[in-house]
Amino acid sequence: MSNQGNAWEREYRNPKLVTKKDGPQKDTLNFLKFLKKDQKYNIENRTILDLGCGTGRNSNYLSDVGNHVIGIEISKTAITLAKNRAKDMGVIADYRLGDIGEPYDIKDNSIDIVIDVTSSNSLNNKGREIYLNEVNRVLKNDGYFFVRALAKDGNKNVKNLLKQSPGP
């Protein structure tokens, strides 16, 4: 496992930064509201890719409202938690252990929506290049790509993360 994978495995086993909430993240809900209201886009019966799905908060919600969801996560512990939450909710999501900075085992042009909530920030330049190429490959031409990136200005969690794990 990569250093990045080891760091996230430790975090999910003993959370300091990751929330223990079950529901979808506020930013994801706002994005879905934008799709429905402003874009008149039906967010049901879609194929959705949740990159860095963590413990399944967004994936399980999106599955529950009638979508086929693939969640990719680097932490085995997070995948186990996501699967357990899905089972408790009575929903099915396709959780896959993997690095979002490596090629995806997903068909070309098969994804309607790609969601990345603060996951790609941790990729190095090579991983980010693969990530962008893979998203471009799997996302349908009329699909949507939602990214919420970290910004250290005014964000205590990001400042704490950088203090605990400074990188190049």
N, C-alpha and C positions, 0 to 999 in steps of 0.2 A: 504494500500500500504506500502511496506517496506521502510526503510530509503533510500535504494539505489534507489528505484523507485521514491521517493519524490525528491531526489537530481537530477535525470535525468529529471524529469518533470519540475523542476525549470530551469534547463539548457536549455531545448528546448523552454521554454516560453520566456526566456531572455538570448539568447546565448552569452556566453563569450568564450567558447572553441570550440563549434561546428560550422563548416563552413556552409555557406549558399549556397555553390555551388550545382549545379544540376547533373553534370556528375559523372561518376564512379571514385572511388579513384585510385590514381596512383598505389598503391600496388596491388590492385585487377587487374588492367589492366596488370601489369607485371606478375602476377600469370597466368592469362588467356593466355598471350603470351607464357609463359613457357609450359603450357599444349598443346597448338597448335603446337608450333615449336619443342620443345624438346621431348615431350611425344607423339606427333602425335595424340592427343586426340581431337575429335570433341566436341566443346563446345556448340553446338546447340542441341535442342531437348532433353535436360537434365532436371532432377529434381534437383533443387538447394535450399539449406537451407541457408539463410542469418541470422546468429545469431547476435542480437543487430543491426538490420537493420537501425536504426535511421530514417532519413527522406527519405530513399529509393534510395539513389544515386546508390548503386550497384544493388539492386533488380530491379529497373526500367530499368537499362541498360541491365541486363541479361535477363529480360523479353522481351525487345525490340529486342534482337538478337535471339529470338526463344526458350526460355526456360520456363518451369513451375517453378516459384519461390515462395517459402514460406519465408516470413520475420517475425521474432519474435522480438518484441521490448517491453520494459518495460514502455515506456512513451506514454500515450494517445495522447499527443500533437504531438509527432514525428510520430505516426501512421497516424494521420489526415493529417499531412504535406505530408507523403509518398503517401497516397491514392490520395491526390489532385494533386501531381506531376505526378503520374501514369495516372490519368484522363487527365491531360493537354498533356501528351505525347501520349495518346491513347494506353497505354499498360495495361495489367492485371497482377497484382501480388497478391498473397494471404497473406495479412498482418494480423498478429495475435498479439493481446496484450498478453504479457506473460513475464515471467522471465526465462532467459536461464539457470538458476541454479535450475530449477524445471522440472519435467517430461514433455516431448513434446507429443502432440496429433498427432503423426505421426507414420505410419506403420513401422515395422521393415524392414531393408534392402531395403528402398524405395528411398534413396537419393543418387544421383550421386556425388554431390559436396557439401561440407559444407564450408561456409566462415564465419570467425570471424575476423573482423578488429577492434581490440582494445576493445572488449566487455567483454571477460572473465576475464580481469585483475581485474575487480571490484568484482568478486565473492569471497565469503569467502570459507573456506576449504570444508564445506559441499556442498555448491553450486557448487564448482569446481568438486567435486567427482560426483555429479549428472550430471553435464554438460558433463564430459568425458564419463560416462556410457551411456548417451543418444545419444551422437554423435556416439559412437561405435555401439549402437543398430540400429540407423536409417540409417547409412552409408552403402552402398553396399560394398561387399568385394573388388571390384575393383574400389571403389570410391576414391575421393581426399578430403583431409581436409586441408584447408588453414587457418593459424592463423597468424595474425600480432599482436604481443604483444608490449606493451609500454616498453621503456627503458629510464631511466632518464638521462643517460649519453648523453650529447649533444642535448637534446630535451627540448626546452623552454616550450612547451605546457605541457609536463609531469611534469616538475619542478613546473609550475604554478598550475597544478591540485593538486599535492601533498601539495603545500603550502596552497591552498584553502580548501582542504578536506583531511587532514592527517588521516590516519587510523592506526589500530594496526599493 
